[in-house]
């Protein structure tokens, strides 16, 4: 395969206080990635060309196409278009019979002229879908846990360190730190890749918190709920709909984490004043 690596080197002219110099800089690649089920394209995302199987598995789970990874028969990654390579990627996902029948019925139900174009979602009803409650297995985190989770995530972002141009989604477990992280040019993509990675490793979403470097939209809350996490912690602010959705799902939404400061928007009773558990 000739799929481009996730980072490329390019020439640029750098203007600084001390003067102007030319030189190289690393920049992230982005490529169209199609998700195809039963040979039919369901959605196309612009994404970093990396972690394709995690992406396919996570997207299938967080969008409710499958209930478990056991419903996927195979995932195949194919390059498409362009003689020089790197034109795009088609991820062919073969579902087992029961899941495939359910998916085909869903597509027939959603068929029609109305669409909102929201990351592959095909109807307003789908975009506004309710989420499963995560309240039953909710954890508590200390203020220090929250601050530490963002600091630790910043240390496991090699693509961002090189380019300053990609998002990250990590999974923080009290006493263990960030046990997994994924990066992508798209914030939703990073979270889908994290969801897939956690599932492949058998890490329960209820055991920790999702930590993201972006703002919190309703999709980020929906995907976090699909992972099973009762906390989402973000560097940037949430939308009003994200707050309402997190409240209804029993999820604690923490945002605007800046140094030792942060805001808790929903279920603040799960944030304590204690110290963070030690992380090796």
C-alpha positions as a printed Julia matrix, in Angstrom:
280×3 Matrix{Float64}:
   0.0     0.0    0.0
   1.13    3.57  -0.69
  -0.87    5.35   1.98
   1.04    8.4    3.13
   2.5     8.5    6.66
   0.62   10.71   9.15
   3.33   13.42   9.11
   5.08   15.14   6.21
   7.93   17.61   5.97
   7.43   20.86   4.08
   9.36   24.04   3.39
   8.2    27.28   4.96
   9.36   30.86   5.54
   9.47   31.65   9.26
   9.16   35.3   10.27
  10.46   35.92  13.79
  11.43   38.92  15.92
  15.08   38.2   15.14
  14.47   38.0   11.4
  13.12   35.79   8.63
  14.53   32.38   7.81
  13.53   29.51   5.54
  13.53   25.91   6.65
  11.58   22.71   7.09
   8.59   22.06   9.31
   6.58   18.94  10.05
   2.87   19.12   9.19
   0.1    16.54   9.62
  -1.39   14.72   6.67
  -5.14   14.38   6.27
  -6.84   12.04   3.87
 -10.4    11.03   3.07
 -11.3     7.83   4.89
 -14.46    6.02   3.83
 -16.3     3.5    5.98
 -18.01    0.91   3.81
 -20.43   -1.7    5.1
 -21.57   -4.54   2.83
 -19.77   -2.82  -0.04
 -21.69    0.45   0.36
 -20.06    3.66   1.61
 -21.72    4.83   4.81
 -19.57    7.84   5.75
 -16.42    9.66   4.66
 -14.17   11.51   7.11
 -11.08   13.62   6.68
  -8.65   11.96   9.06
  -5.02   11.29   9.87
  -3.82    8.21   7.96
  -3.09    6.06  11.03
  -4.79    3.57  13.38
  -7.3     2.54  10.72
  -8.58   -0.61  12.44
  -9.05    1.26  15.73
 -10.9     3.95  13.77
 -13.22    1.47  12.05
 -13.97   -0.43  15.24
 -14.46    2.7   17.33
 -16.68    4.4   14.75
 -18.83    1.28  14.43
 -19.26    1.14  18.2
 -19.79    4.82  18.98
 -22.27    5.25  16.11
 -24.3     2.25  17.29
 -23.71    0.18  14.16
 -22.48   -2.71  16.31
 -22.99   -3.58  19.96
 -19.69   -5.44  20.35
 -16.57   -6.17  18.29
 -17.75   -9.77  17.93
 -20.3    -8.52  15.38
 -17.52   -7.65  12.92
 -16.39  -10.45  10.64
 -13.45   -8.61   9.03
 -11.89   -5.18   8.5
  -9.91   -4.52   5.33
  -8.07   -1.28   4.56
  -7.77   -0.39   0.87
  -6.08    2.53  -0.85
  -8.22    4.2   -3.5
  -7.52    6.65  -6.33
  -4.46    8.55  -7.4
  -1.5     7.11  -9.28
   0.96    8.55  -6.77
  -0.79    7.09  -3.77
  -2.32    8.82  -0.81
  -5.56    9.82  -2.54
  -7.81    8.13  -0.01
  -8.58    5.08   2.08
 -11.62    2.82   1.96
 -12.14    0.73   5.09
 -14.3    -2.24   4.18
 -16.13   -3.53   7.27
 -17.91   -6.86   6.96
 -20.6    -7.41   9.57
 -21.88  -10.77  10.69
 -25.4   -11.69   9.61
 -27.41  -10.38  12.56
 -25.54   -7.07  12.73
 -25.63   -6.69   8.94
 -29.4    -7.25   8.85
 -29.85   -4.65  11.59
 -27.63   -2.19   9.73
 -29.46   -2.68   6.43
 -32.8    -2.12   8.16
 -31.43    1.06   9.7
 -30.31    2.37   6.31
 -33.72    1.68   4.78
 -35.39    3.46   7.68
 -33.17    6.53   7.28
 -33.38    6.73   3.49
 -34.85   10.02   2.3
 -34.06   13.55   1.17
 -33.34   15.0    4.61
 -29.79   14.93   5.94
 -27.66   17.08   8.21
 -24.23   16.06   6.97
 -22.97   15.54  10.49
 -19.96   13.18  10.38
 -21.77   10.53   8.38
 -25.07   10.83  10.22
 -27.97   10.55   7.8
 -30.85   12.25   9.59
 -31.65   14.82  12.25
 -33.12   12.04  14.37
 -29.82   10.19  14.29
 -27.87   13.33  15.19
 -30.13   13.91  18.21
 -30.16   10.29  19.35
 -30.41    9.63  23.07
 -27.47    8.04  24.87
 -27.25    5.24  27.38
 -26.92    6.33  30.99
 -23.45    5.88  32.48
 -24.58    6.79  35.99
 -24.76    3.26  37.37
 -21.0     2.66  37.08
 -19.89    6.25  37.69
 -16.53    6.86  39.34
 -15.29    9.79  41.42
 -12.18   11.81  40.68
 -10.28   14.3   42.78
  -9.5    17.79  41.58
  -5.87   16.73  41.38
  -6.84   13.74  39.19
  -8.49   16.11  36.73
  -5.52   18.48  36.58
  -3.08   15.58  36.3
  -5.05   13.87  33.52
  -4.62   16.87  31.2
  -0.94   17.27  32.07
  -0.28   13.6   31.39
  -2.15   13.67  28.09
   0.08   16.5   26.89
   3.08   14.19  27.32
   1.74   11.46  25.01
   1.01   13.52  21.9
   4.0    12.96  19.6
   2.19   14.19  16.48
   1.06   17.38  18.18
   4.55   17.94  19.58
   5.89   17.87  16.01
   3.15   19.87  14.32
   0.96   21.72  16.83
  -1.98   20.82  14.57
  -3.72   17.65  15.79
  -6.19   16.72  18.51
  -5.81   13.97  21.09
  -8.16   11.78  23.09
  -6.82    9.85  26.05
  -8.15    7.52  28.72
  -7.22    8.32  32.3
  -7.49    5.65  35.01
  -7.02    6.77  38.63
  -3.73    5.46  39.99
  -2.51    4.47  36.49
  -2.56    7.71  34.52
  -3.19    7.88  30.76
  -3.35    4.23  29.76
  -4.06    4.93  26.07
  -4.14    7.91  23.72
  -4.88    8.47  20.06
  -4.22   11.53  17.86
  -5.93   12.78  14.71
  -6.55   15.97  12.77
 -10.22   15.51  13.71
 -11.34   15.55  17.34
 -14.16   13.07  16.71
 -11.75   10.8   14.85
  -9.29   10.8   17.75
 -12.1     9.77  20.1
 -13.3     7.02  17.76
  -9.75    5.69  17.47
  -9.48    5.71  21.26
 -12.78    3.81  21.53
 -11.51    1.17  19.13
  -8.16    0.86  20.88
  -9.77    0.46  24.31
 -12.11   -2.22  22.99
  -9.27   -4.18  21.36
  -7.3    -4.09  24.62
 -10.31   -5.06  26.72
 -10.17   -1.89  28.83
 -13.55   -1.12  30.36
 -14.78    2.41  29.72
 -16.33    2.55  33.19
 -12.87    2.3   34.77
 -11.75    5.82  33.91
 -12.27    9.16  32.2
 -12.06   10.34  28.61
  -9.71   13.33  28.27
  -9.75   15.47  25.12
  -7.81   18.46  23.81
 -10.81   19.99  22.06
 -14.11   21.63  22.82
 -16.97   19.31  23.85
 -19.78   19.01  21.32
 -22.8    16.76  21.7
 -21.08   14.14  19.51
 -18.16   13.97  21.92
 -20.59   13.3   24.77
 -22.47   10.67  22.74
 -19.24    8.86  21.87
 -17.96    9.03  25.46
 -21.23    7.49  26.65
 -20.86    4.73  24.05
 -17.41    4.0   25.49
 -19.08    3.7   28.9
 -17.08    6.44  30.64
 -18.83    8.57  33.25
 -16.34   11.46  32.94
 -15.29   13.61  30.02
 -12.51   16.12  30.72
 -11.69   18.79  28.14
  -9.22   21.6   27.61
 -11.81   23.76  25.85
 -15.44   24.69  26.48
 -18.64   22.66  25.94
 -21.72   23.54  23.95
 -25.09   23.96  25.65
 -26.46   20.81  23.99
 -23.41   18.84  25.14
 -24.07   19.96  28.73
 -27.73   18.93  28.58
 -26.85   15.58  27.04
 -24.16   14.86  29.65
 -26.56   15.79  32.45
 -29.22   13.41  31.12
 -26.67   10.61  30.64
 -25.4    10.88  34.22
 -21.98   11.99  32.96
 -19.68   14.44  34.72
 -18.5    17.04  32.22
 -15.37   18.97  33.18
 -14.01   21.6   30.8
 -11.71   24.61  30.45
  -8.92   22.87  32.33
  -6.18   25.5   32.59
  -3.39   24.66  35.01
  -5.06   24.1   38.37
  -8.34   25.72  37.26
 -11.34   24.05  35.65
 -15.14   24.22  35.45
 -17.52   21.38  36.32
 -20.77   21.63  34.34
 -22.66   18.45  35.31
 -22.78   16.09  38.3
 -20.18   18.0   40.37
 -20.71   15.69  43.36
 -18.27   13.22  41.76
 -15.37   15.66  41.94
 -13.68   15.58  45.36
 -11.04   17.77  46.98
  -8.64   14.89  47.63
  -5.21   14.42  46.09
  -4.65   12.38  42.93
  -3.69    8.77  43.37
   0.0     8.2   42.67
   0.94    7.45  39.1
   4.24    5.74  38.42
